[in-house]
Amino acid sequence: MDNTFAPRGCIRGPILPRFVLTMDMSPGAKTIYAILCDIAADKDHCWPSHKLLAGELGCSVSSIKNWLHELVTNKLIAIRREEGRYTSTYYLLRPAALDGSTPSGPD
Protein backbone atom coordinates (compact mmCIF):
# COMPACT_ATOMS: atom_id res chain seq x y z
CA MET A 1 0.00 0.00 0.00
CA ASP A 2 1.31 3.43 -0.87
CA ASN A 3 -0.60 5.45 1.75
CA THR A 4 0.89 3.96 4.95
CA PHE A 5 3.56 5.37 7.27
CA ALA A 6 5.57 4.36 10.33
CA PRO A 7 4.50 6.67 13.18
CA ARG A 8 7.77 6.74 15.18
CA GLY A 9 9.54 9.99 14.48
CA CYS A 10 6.74 11.29 12.25
CA ILE A 11 4.19 12.38 14.83
CA ARG A 12 4.56 15.54 16.87
CA GLY A 13 2.32 16.55 19.73
CA PRO A 14 0.85 14.85 22.77
CA ILE A 15 1.81 11.22 23.29
CA LEU A 16 0.00 9.09 25.87
CA PRO A 17 2.38 7.07 28.08
CA ARG A 18 1.61 3.35 28.21
CA PHE A 19 1.27 3.32 32.02
CA VAL A 20 -1.55 5.89 31.76
CA LEU A 21 -3.48 3.62 29.39
CA THR A 22 -3.79 0.99 32.13
CA MET A 23 -4.94 3.39 34.85
CA ASP A 24 -8.57 3.54 35.94
CA MET A 25 -9.35 7.01 34.58
CA SER A 26 -11.66 8.49 32.00
CA PRO A 27 -10.38 8.89 28.44
CA GLY A 28 -10.64 12.67 28.94
CA ALA A 29 -8.31 12.63 31.96
CA LYS A 30 -5.81 10.49 30.04
CA THR A 31 -5.90 12.90 27.11
CA ILE A 32 -5.46 15.96 29.35
CA TYR A 33 -2.42 14.27 30.94
CA ALA A 34 -0.85 13.79 27.50
CA ILE A 35 -1.55 17.44 26.62
CA LEU A 36 -0.04 18.71 29.90
CA CYS A 37 3.08 16.60 29.32
CA ASP A 38 3.38 17.98 25.79
CA ILE A 39 2.99 21.59 26.93
CA ALA A 40 5.44 21.14 29.82
CA ALA A 41 8.01 19.59 27.43
CA ASP A 42 11.31 19.56 29.35
CA LYS A 43 9.90 21.26 32.47
CA ASP A 44 7.98 19.72 35.38
CA HIS A 45 5.15 22.23 35.16
CA CYS A 46 2.96 24.26 32.82
CA TRP A 47 0.10 26.70 33.13
CA PRO A 48 -2.43 26.39 30.27
CA SER A 49 -5.83 27.92 30.95
CA HIS A 50 -8.96 25.82 31.26
CA LYS A 51 -10.24 27.65 28.19
CA LEU A 52 -7.16 26.66 26.14
CA LEU A 53 -7.48 23.01 27.19
CA ALA A 54 -11.21 23.01 26.43
CA GLY A 55 -10.48 24.49 23.01
CA GLU A 56 -7.87 21.82 22.28
CA LEU A 57 -10.40 19.06 23.00
CA GLY A 58 -13.60 20.76 21.87
CA CYS A 59 -15.25 20.28 25.25
CA SER A 60 -16.52 22.36 28.17
CA VAL A 61 -14.41 23.99 30.88
CA SER A 62 -16.45 21.95 33.36
CA SER A 63 -15.19 18.72 31.75
CA ILE A 64 -11.61 20.01 31.95
CA LYS A 65 -12.00 20.70 35.68
CA ASN A 66 -13.39 17.19 36.26
CA TRP A 67 -10.54 15.55 34.35
CA LEU A 68 -7.91 17.63 36.16
CA HIS A 69 -9.45 16.46 39.44
CA GLU A 70 -9.04 12.85 38.27
CA LEU A 71 -5.35 13.49 37.60
CA VAL A 72 -4.92 14.95 41.10
CA THR A 73 -6.77 11.99 42.64
CA ASN A 74 -4.50 9.58 40.75
CA LYS A 75 -1.41 11.51 41.93
CA LEU A 76 -0.26 12.39 38.43
CA ILE A 77 -0.41 16.17 38.91
CA ALA A 78 -0.52 18.77 41.65
CA ILE A 79 -2.26 22.08 41.06
CA ARG A 80 -1.09 25.32 42.61
CA ARG A 81 -2.89 28.63 42.28
CA GLU A 82 -0.15 31.25 42.11
CA GLU A 83 -0.85 34.71 43.47
CA GLY A 84 -1.18 37.28 40.72
CA ARG A 85 -1.57 34.68 37.96
CA TYR A 86 -4.70 34.22 35.91
CA THR A 87 -4.17 30.48 35.50
CA SER A 88 -3.14 27.69 37.86
CA THR A 89 0.22 25.97 37.55
CA TYR A 90 0.09 22.22 36.95
CA TYR A 91 3.03 20.26 38.34
CA LEU A 92 3.70 16.82 36.86
CA LEU A 93 4.32 14.35 39.68
CA ARG A 94 6.63 11.38 39.27
CA PRO A 95 4.30 8.46 38.47
CA ALA A 96 4.60 5.40 40.70
CA ALA A 97 4.87 3.34 37.49
CA LEU A 98 8.30 4.87 36.85
CA ASP A 99 9.50 3.63 40.24
CA GLY A 100 8.74 0.02 39.39
CA SER A 101 5.42 -0.04 41.22
CA THR A 102 1.95 0.65 39.92
CA PRO A 103 -0.46 3.24 41.26
CA SER A 104 -3.14 1.68 43.39
CA GLY A 105 -6.65 2.18 42.15
CA PRO A 106 -10.04 1.10 43.38
CA ASP A 107 -10.54 -2.69 43.40
N, CA, C and O atoms as a GROMACS GRO file, in nm:
protein
  428
    1MET      N    1   0.084  -0.118   0.000
    1MET     CA    2   0.000   0.000   0.000
    1MET      C    3   0.089   0.124   0.000
    1MET      O    4   0.191   0.128   0.069
    2ASP      N    5   0.051   0.222  -0.075
    2ASP     CA    6   0.131   0.343  -0.087
    2ASP      C    7   0.095   0.451   0.016
    2ASP      O    8   0.170   0.547   0.031
    3ASN      N    9  -0.017   0.438   0.086
    3ASN     CA   10  -0.060   0.546   0.175
    3ASN      C   11  -0.036   0.514   0.323
    3ASN      O   12  -0.106   0.568   0.408
    4THR      N   13   0.059   0.429   0.356
    4THR     CA   14   0.089   0.396   0.495
    4THR      C   15   0.213   0.471   0.542
    4THR      O   16   0.288   0.525   0.460
    5PHE      N   17   0.235   0.475   0.673
    5PHE     CA   18   0.356   0.537   0.727
    5PHE      C   19   0.388   0.475   0.862
    5PHE      O   20   0.300   0.421   0.929
    6ALA      N   21   0.513   0.482   0.901
    6ALA     CA   22   0.557   0.436   1.033
    6ALA      C   23   0.550   0.557   1.126
    6ALA      O   24   0.616   0.657   1.100
    7PRO      N   25   0.472   0.550   1.234
    7PRO     CA   26   0.450   0.667   1.318
    7PRO      C   27   0.571   0.718   1.395
    7PRO      O   28   0.582   0.838   1.418
    8ARG      N   29   0.662   0.630   1.436
    8ARG     CA   30   0.776   0.674   1.518
    8ARG      C   31   0.858   0.777   1.443
    8ARG      O   32   0.904   0.754   1.331
    9GLY      N   33   0.876   0.892   1.506
    9GLY     CA   34   0.954   0.999   1.448
    9GLY      C   35   0.877   1.089   1.352
    9GLY      O   36   0.928   1.191   1.308
   10CYS      N   37   0.754   1.051   1.319
   10CYS     CA   38   0.674   1.129   1.225
   10CYS      C   39   0.563   1.209   1.292
   10CYS      O   40   0.508   1.302   1.234
   11ILE      N   41   0.530   1.173   1.414
   11ILE     CA   42   0.419   1.238   1.483
   11ILE      C   43   0.473   1.334   1.588
   11ILE      O   44   0.559   1.298   1.669
   12ARG      N   45   0.422   1.455   1.585
   12ARG     CA   46   0.456   1.554   1.687
   12ARG      C   47   0.330   1.587   1.764
   12ARG      O   48   0.219   1.583   1.709
   13GLY      N   49   0.346   1.619   1.891
   13GLY     CA   50   0.232   1.655   1.973
   13GLY      C   51   0.218   1.561   2.091
   13GLY      O   52   0.310   1.485   2.121
   14PRO      N   53   0.105   1.566   2.156
   14PRO     CA   54   0.085   1.485   2.277
   14PRO      C   55   0.096   1.335   2.248
   14PRO      O   56   0.041   1.285   2.150
   15ILE      N   57   0.167   1.267   2.336
   15ILE     CA   58   0.181   1.122   2.330
   15ILE      C   59   0.135   1.067   2.464
   15ILE      O   60   0.175   1.119   2.568
   16LEU      N   61   0.053   0.966   2.464
   16LEU     CA   62   0.000   0.909   2.587
   16LEU      C   63   0.091   0.797   2.636
   16LEU      O   64   0.108   0.697   2.567
   17PRO      N   65   0.151   0.813   2.756
   17PRO     CA   66   0.238   0.707   2.808
   17PRO      C   67   0.160   0.578   2.831
   17PRO      O   68   0.043   0.580   2.869
   18ARG      N   69   0.226   0.466   2.808
   18ARG     CA   70   0.162   0.335   2.821
   18ARG      C   71   0.104   0.314   2.961
   18ARG      O   72  -0.005   0.259   2.975
   19PHE      N   73   0.177   0.356   3.067
   19PHE     CA   74   0.127   0.332   3.202
   19PHE      C   75  -0.005   0.404   3.228
   19PHE      O   76  -0.085   0.359   3.310
   20VAL      N   77  -0.029   0.516   3.158
   20VAL     CA   78  -0.155   0.589   3.176
   20VAL      C   79  -0.270   0.511   3.113
   20VAL      O   80  -0.382   0.515   3.164
   21LEU      N   81  -0.244   0.441   3.005
   21LEU     CA   82  -0.348   0.362   2.939
   21LEU      C   83  -0.410   0.259   3.033
   21LEU      O   84  -0.529   0.229   3.023
   22THR      N   85  -0.331   0.205   3.124
   22THR     CA   86  -0.379   0.099   3.213
   22THR      C   87  -0.443   0.152   3.341
   22THR      O   88  -0.498   0.075   3.419
   23MET      N   89  -0.437   0.282   3.362
   23MET     CA   90  -0.494   0.339   3.485
   23MET      C   91  -0.645   0.352   3.474
   23MET      O   92  -0.700   0.368   3.365
   24ASP      N   93  -0.712   0.344   3.588
   24ASP     CA   94  -0.857   0.354   3.594
   24ASP      C   95  -0.898   0.501   3.596
   24ASP      O   96  -0.929   0.558   3.700
   25MET      N   97  -0.897   0.561   3.476
   25MET     CA   98  -0.935   0.701   3.458
   25MET      C   99  -1.016   0.713   3.330
   25MET      O  100  -1.013   0.626   3.244
   26SER      N  101  -1.088   0.824   3.321
   26SER     CA  102  -1.166   0.849   3.200
   26SER      C  103  -1.072   0.878   3.082
   26SER      O  104  -0.959   0.922   3.102
   27PRO      N  105  -1.119   0.855   2.962
   27PRO     CA  106  -1.038   0.889   2.844
   27PRO      C  107  -1.002   1.038   2.842
   27PRO      O  108  -0.894   1.075   2.796
   28GLY      N  109  -1.092   1.123   2.891
   28GLY     CA  110  -1.064   1.267   2.894
   28GLY      C  111  -0.947   1.300   2.985
   28GLY      O  112  -0.861   1.380   2.948
   29ALA      N  113  -0.941   1.239   3.103
   29ALA     CA  114  -0.831   1.263   3.196
   29ALA      C  115  -0.699   1.216   3.135
   29ALA      O  116  -0.597   1.282   3.148
   30LYS      N  117  -0.702   1.102   3.068
   30LYS     CA  118  -0.581   1.049   3.004
   30LYS      C  119  -0.533   1.144   2.894
   30LYS      O  120  -0.413   1.167   2.880
   31THR      N  121  -0.626   1.198   2.819
   31THR     CA  122  -0.590   1.290   2.711
   31THR      C  123  -0.534   1.421   2.767
   31THR      O  124  -0.436   1.474   2.714
   32ILE      N  125  -0.596   1.473   2.872
   32ILE     CA  126  -0.546   1.596   2.935
   32ILE      C  127  -0.404   1.574   2.988
   32ILE      O  128  -0.319   1.662   2.976
   33TYR      N  129  -0.377   1.456   3.045
   33TYR     CA  130  -0.242   1.426   3.094
   33TYR      C  131  -0.142   1.434   2.978
   33TYR      O  132  -0.035   1.494   2.993
   34ALA      N  133  -0.175   1.375   2.866
   34ALA     CA  134  -0.085   1.379   2.750
   34ALA      C  135  -0.062   1.522   2.704
   34ALA      O  136   0.050   1.559   2.668
   35ILE      N  137  -0.167   1.604   2.704
   35ILE     CA  138  -0.155   1.744   2.662
   35ILE      C  139  -0.067   1.822   2.760
   35ILE      O  140   0.018   1.900   2.717
   36LEU      N  141  -0.087   1.801   2.891
   36LEU     CA  142  -0.004   1.871   2.990
   36LEU      C  143   0.143   1.833   2.975
   36LEU      O  144   0.231   1.918   2.984
   37CYS      N  145   0.169   1.704   2.953
   37CYS     CA  146   0.308   1.660   2.932
   37CYS      C  147   0.368   1.725   2.808
   37CYS      O  148   0.485   1.764   2.809
   38ASP      N  149   0.290   1.737   2.703
   38ASP     CA  150   0.338   1.798   2.580
   38ASP      C  151   0.368   1.946   2.601
   38ASP      O  152   0.471   1.996   2.555
   39ILE      N  153   0.279   2.017   2.669
   39ILE     CA  154   0.299   2.160   2.693
   39ILE      C  155   0.420   2.182   2.785
   39ILE      O  156   0.499   2.273   2.762
   40ALA      N  157   0.433   2.099   2.888
   40ALA     CA  158   0.544   2.114   2.982
   40ALA      C  159   0.678   2.086   2.914
   40ALA      O  160   0.780   2.147   2.950
   41ALA      N  161   0.680   1.996   2.818
   41ALA     CA  162   0.801   1.959   2.743
   41ALA      C  163   0.913   1.915   2.836
   41ALA      O  164   0.904   1.807   2.894
   42ASP      N  165   1.017   1.996   2.852
   42ASP     CA  166   1.131   1.956   2.935
   42ASP      C  167   1.124   2.016   3.076
   42ASP      O  168   1.223   2.010   3.150
   43LYS      N  169   1.009   2.073   3.113
   43LYS     CA  170   0.990   2.126   3.247
   43LYS      C  171   0.899   2.032   3.326
   43LYS      O  172   0.841   1.939   3.269
   44ASP      N  173   0.887   2.054   3.456
   44ASP     CA  174   0.798   1.972   3.538
   44ASP      C  175   0.664   2.041   3.564
   44ASP      O  176   0.586   1.996   3.648
   45HIS      N  177   0.638   2.147   3.493
   45HIS     CA  178   0.515   2.223   3.516
   45HIS      C  179   0.474   2.299   3.390
   45HIS      O  180   0.553   2.317   3.297
   46CYS      N  181   0.348   2.342   3.389
   46CYS     CA  182   0.296   2.426   3.282
   46CYS      C  183   0.173   2.498   3.335
   46CYS      O  184   0.125   2.466   3.444
   47TRP      N  185   0.122   2.593   3.262
   47TRP     CA  186   0.010   2.670   3.313
   47TRP      C  187  -0.093   2.705   3.205
   47TRP      O  188  -0.131   2.822   3.193
   48PRO      N  189  -0.139   2.609   3.126
   48PRO     CA  190  -0.243   2.639   3.027
   48PRO      C  191  -0.375   2.672   3.098
   48PRO      O  192  -0.404   2.619   3.205
   49SER      N  193  -0.452   2.758   3.038
   49SER     CA  194  -0.583   2.792   3.095
   49SER      C  195  -0.684   2.681   3.069
   49SER      O  196  -0.667   2.600   2.978
   50HIS      N  197  -0.788   2.678   3.149
   50HIS     CA  198  -0.896   2.582   3.126
   50HIS      C  199  -0.956   2.605   2.988
   50HIS      O  200  -0.991   2.510   2.918
   51LYS      N  201  -0.967   2.731   2.949
   51LYS     CA  202  -1.024   2.765   2.819
   51LYS      C  203  -0.938   2.709   2.705
   51LYS      O  204  -0.991   2.656   2.607
   52LEU      N  205  -0.806   2.721   2.717
   52LEU     CA  206  -0.716   2.666   2.614
   52LEU      C  207  -0.732   2.515   2.605
   52LEU      O  208  -0.743   2.460   2.495
   53LEU      N  209  -0.733   2.446   2.720
   53LEU     CA  210  -0.748   2.301   2.719
   53LEU      C  211  -0.882   2.259   2.660
   53LEU      O  212  -0.889   2.163   2.583
   54ALA      N  213  -0.988   2.331   2.697
   54ALA     CA  214  -1.121   2.300   2.643
   54ALA      C  215  -1.123   2.321   2.492
   54ALA      O  216  -1.184   2.242   2.419
   55GLY      N  217  -1.056   2.425   2.445
   55GLY     CA  218  -1.048   2.449   2.301
   55GLY      C  219  -0.972   2.340   2.228
   55GLY      O  220  -1.011   2.300   2.118
   56GLU      N  221  -0.865   2.291   2.288
   56GLU     CA  222  -0.787   2.182   2.228
   56GLU      C  223  -0.872   2.057   2.207
   56GLU      O  224  -0.859   1.988   2.106
   57LEU      N  225  -0.960   2.029   2.305
   57LEU     CA  226  -1.040   1.906   2.300
   57LEU      C  227  -1.182   1.926   2.251
   57LEU      O  228  -1.254   1.828   2.230
   58GLY      N  229  -1.223   2.050   2.232
   58GLY     CA  230  -1.360   2.076   2.187
   58GLY      C  231  -1.462   2.033   2.291
   58GLY      O  232  -1.564   1.972   2.259
   59CYS      N  233  -1.434   2.066   2.417
   59CYS     CA  234  -1.525   2.028   2.525
   59CYS      C  235  -1.547   2.148   2.618
   59CYS      O  236  -1.495   2.256   2.592
   60SER      N  237  -1.622   2.128   2.723
   60SER     CA  238  -1.652   2.236   2.817
   60SER      C  239  -1.541   2.253   2.921
   60SER      O  240  -1.465   2.160   2.948
   61VAL      N  241  -1.534   2.372   2.979
   61VAL     CA  242  -1.441   2.399   3.088
   61VAL      C  243  -1.475   2.310   3.207
   61VAL      O  244  -1.386   2.268   3.280
   62SER      N  245  -1.601   2.283   3.227
   62SER     CA  246  -1.645   2.194   3.336
   62SER      C  247  -1.584   2.055   3.321
   62SER      O  248  -1.540   1.995   3.420
   63SER      N  249  -1.581   2.004   3.200
   63SER     CA  250  -1.519   1.872   3.176
   63SER      C  251  -1.370   1.878   3.207
   63SER      O  252  -1.316   1.785   3.267
   64ILE      N  253  -1.304   1.986   3.167
   64ILE     CA  254  -1.161   2.001   3.195
   64ILE      C  255  -1.136   1.996   3.345
   64ILE      O  256  -1.045   1.927   3.391
   65LYS      N  257  -1.215   2.069   3.422
   65LYS     CA  258  -1.200   2.070   3.568
   65LYS      C  259  -1.218   1.930   3.626
   65LYS      O  260  -1.142   1.890   3.715
   66ASN      N  261  -1.316   1.856   3.578
   66ASN     CA  262  -1.339   1.719   3.626
   66ASN      C  263  -1.219   1.630   3.595
   66ASN      O  264  -1.176   1.552   3.680
   67TRP      N  265  -1.167   1.640   3.475
   67TRP     CA  266  -1.054   1.555   3.435
   67TRP      C  267  -0.928   1.592   3.511
   67TRP      O  268  -0.850   1.503   3.548
   68LEU      N  269  -0.906   1.720   3.535
   68LEU     CA  270  -0.791   1.762   3.616
   68LEU      C  271  -0.802   1.706   3.757
   68LEU      O  272  -0.702   1.664   3.816
   69HIS      N  273  -0.923   1.704   3.811
   69HIS     CA  274  -0.945   1.646   3.944
   69HIS      C  275  -0.908   1.497   3.944
   69HIS      O  276  -0.849   1.448   4.040
   70GLU      N  277  -0.942   1.426   3.838
   70GLU     CA  278  -0.904   1.285   3.827
   70GLU      C  279  -0.753   1.269   3.830
   70GLU      O  280  -0.701   1.177   3.894
   71LEU      N  281  -0.681   1.357   3.762
   71LEU     CA  282  -0.536   1.349   3.760
   71LEU      C  283  -0.476   1.375   3.898
   71LEU      O  284  -0.377   1.313   3.936
   72VAL      N  285  -0.537   1.468   3.973
   72VAL     CA  286  -0.492   1.495   4.110
   72VAL      C  287  -0.519   1.373   4.197
   72VAL      O  288  -0.432   1.331   4.274
   73THR      N  289  -0.639   1.316   4.186
   73THR     CA  290  -0.677   1.199   4.264
   73THR      C  291  -0.584   1.081   4.237
   73THR      O  292  -0.552   1.004   4.328
   74ASN      N  293  -0.540   1.067   4.113
   74ASN     CA  294  -0.450   0.958   4.075
   74ASN      C  295  -0.303   0.994   4.094
   74ASN      O  296  -0.215   0.919   4.052
   75LYS      N  297  -0.276   1.107   4.158
   75LYS     CA  298  -0.141   1.151   4.193
   75LYS      C  299  -0.048   1.165   4.072
   75LYS      O  300   0.071   1.135   4.079
   76LEU      N  301  -0.106   1.212   3.962
   76LEU     CA  302  -0.026   1.239   3.843
   76LEU      C  303   0.012   1.386   3.832
   76LEU      O  304   0.114   1.420   3.772
   77ILE      N  305  -0.071   1.474   3.891
   77ILE     CA  306  -0.041   1.617   3.891
   77ILE      C  307  -0.075   1.678   4.026
   77ILE      O  308  -0.154   1.623   4.103
   78ALA      N  309  -0.015   1.791   4.052
   78ALA     CA  310  -0.052   1.877   4.165
   78ALA      C  311  -0.085   2.013   4.104
   78ALA      O  312  -0.020   2.057   4.009
   79ILE      N  313  -0.184   2.078   4.159
   79ILE     CA  314  -0.226   2.208   4.106
   79ILE      C  315  -0.200   2.314   4.211
   79ILE      O  316  -0.237   2.299   4.327
   80ARG      N  317  -0.135   2.421   4.169
   80ARG     CA  318  -0.109   2.532   4.261
   80ARG      C  319  -0.160   2.661   4.198
   80ARG      O  320  -0.128   2.693   4.084
   81ARG      N  321  -0.240   2.731   4.273
   81ARG     CA  322  -0.289   2.863   4.228
   81ARG      C  323  -0.186   2.966   4.273
   81ARG      O  324  -0.170   2.989   4.393
   82GLU      N  325  -0.118   3.027   4.180
   82GLU     CA  326  -0.015   3.125   4.211
   82GLU      C  327  -0.079   3.263   4.226
   82GLU      O  328  -0.166   3.301   4.148
   83GLU      N  329  -0.034   3.337   4.326
   83GLU     CA  330  -0.085   3.471   4.347
   83GLU      C  331  -0.048   3.560   4.229
   83GLU      O  332   0.066   3.557   4.181
   84GLY      N  333  -0.143   3.637   4.182
   84GLY     CA  334  -0.118   3.728   4.072
   84GLY      C  335  -0.122   3.665   3.935
   84GLY      O  336  -0.099   3.734   3.835
   85ARG      N  337  -0.149   3.536   3.926
   85ARG     CA  338  -0.157   3.468   3.796
   85ARG      C  339  -0.302   3.439   3.763
   85ARG      O  340  -0.382   3.409   3.851
   86TYR      N  341  -0.335   3.450   3.638
   86TYR     CA  342  -0.470   3.422   3.591
   86TYR      C  343  -0.499   3.272   3.590
   86TYR      O  344  -0.611   3.230   3.617
   87THR      N  345  -0.398   3.193   3.559
   87THR     CA  346  -0.417   3.048   3.550
   87THR      C  347  -0.342   2.976   3.662
   87THR      O  348  -0.250   3.032   3.723
   88SER      N  349  -0.383   2.854   3.688
   88SER     CA  350  -0.314   2.770   3.786
   88SER      C  351  -0.189   2.710   3.721
   88SER      O  352  -0.178   2.704   3.598
   89THR      N  353  -0.095   2.668   3.804
   89THR     CA  354   0.022   2.597   3.755
   89THR      C  355   0.002   2.449   3.784
   89THR      O  356  -0.034   2.411   3.895
   90TYR      N  357   0.026   2.366   3.684
   90TYR     CA  358   0.009   2.222   3.695
   90TYR      C  359   0.147   2.158   3.702
   90TYR      O  360   0.226   2.169   3.609
   91TYR      N  361   0.175   2.093   3.814
   91TYR     CA  362   0.303   2.026   3.834
   91TYR      C  363   0.287   1.878   3.804
   91TYR      O  364   0.196   1.813   3.857
   92LEU      N  365   0.373   1.824   3.720
   92LEU     CA  366   0.370   1.682   3.686
   92LEU      C  367   0.444   1.606   3.795
   92LEU      O  368   0.562   1.629   3.819
   93LEU      N  369   0.374   1.515   3.860
   93LEU     CA  370   0.432   1.435   3.968
   93LEU      C  371   0.493   1.308   3.910
   93LEU      O  372   0.445   1.255   3.811
   94ARG      N  373   0.598   1.261   3.973
   94ARG     CA  374   0.663   1.138   3.927
   94ARG      C  375   0.566   1.022   3.946
   94ARG      O  376   0.529   0.990   4.059
   95PRO      N  377   0.525   0.958   3.837
   95PRO     CA  378   0.430   0.846   3.847
   95PRO      C  379   0.492   0.726   3.918
   95PRO      O  380   0.610   0.695   3.898
   96ALA      N  381   0.414   0.660   4.000
   96ALA     CA  382   0.460   0.540   4.070
   96ALA      C  383   0.508   0.435   3.970
   96ALA      O  384   0.598   0.357   4.001
   97ALA      N  385   0.449   0.432   3.851
   97ALA     CA  386   0.487   0.334   3.749
   97ALA      C  387   0.634   0.348   3.708
   97ALA      O  388   0.695   0.250   3.665
   98LEU      N  389   0.690   0.467   3.721
   98LEU     CA  390   0.830   0.488   3.685
   98LEU      C  391   0.924   0.442   3.795
   98LEU      O  392   1.045   0.432   3.774
   99ASP      N  393   0.870   0.414   3.913
   99ASP     CA  394   0.950   0.363   4.024
   99ASP      C  395   0.945   0.212   4.035
   99ASP      O  396   0.997   0.154   4.131
  100GLY      N  397   0.882   0.147   3.938
  100GLY     CA  398   0.874   0.002   3.939
  100GLY      C  399   0.749  -0.052   4.007
  100GLY      O  400   0.726  -0.173   4.009
  101SER      N  401   0.668   0.039   4.062
  101SER     CA  402   0.542  -0.004   4.122
  101SER      C  403   0.429   0.054   4.039
  101SER      O  404   0.453   0.137   3.951
  102THR      N  405   0.310   0.013   4.065
  102THR     CA  406   0.195   0.065   3.992
  102THR      C  407   0.104   0.141   4.087
  102THR      O  408   0.089   0.102   4.203
  103PRO      N  409   0.044   0.250   4.040
  103PRO     CA  410  -0.046   0.324   4.126
  103PRO      C  411  -0.163   0.236   4.167
  103PRO      O  412  -0.217   0.161   4.087
  104SER      N  413  -0.201   0.248   4.293
  104SER     CA  414  -0.314   0.168   4.338
  104SER      C  415  -0.443   0.239   4.304
  104SER      O  416  -0.457   0.359   4.327
  105GLY      N  417  -0.534   0.165   4.250
  105GLY     CA  418  -0.666   0.218   4.216
  105GLY      C  419  -0.772   0.142   4.289
  105GLY      O  420  -0.741   0.047   4.362
  106PRO      N  421  -0.897   0.181   4.272
  106PRO     CA  422  -1.004   0.110   4.338
  106PRO      C  423  -1.013  -0.035   4.288
  106PRO      O  424  -0.993  -0.062   4.170
  107ASP      N  425  -1.042  -0.126   4.378
  107ASP     CA  426  -1.054  -0.269   4.341
  107ASP      C  427  -1.191  -0.304   4.292
  107ASP      O  428  -1.217  -0.419   4.257
   0.00000   0.00000   0.00000
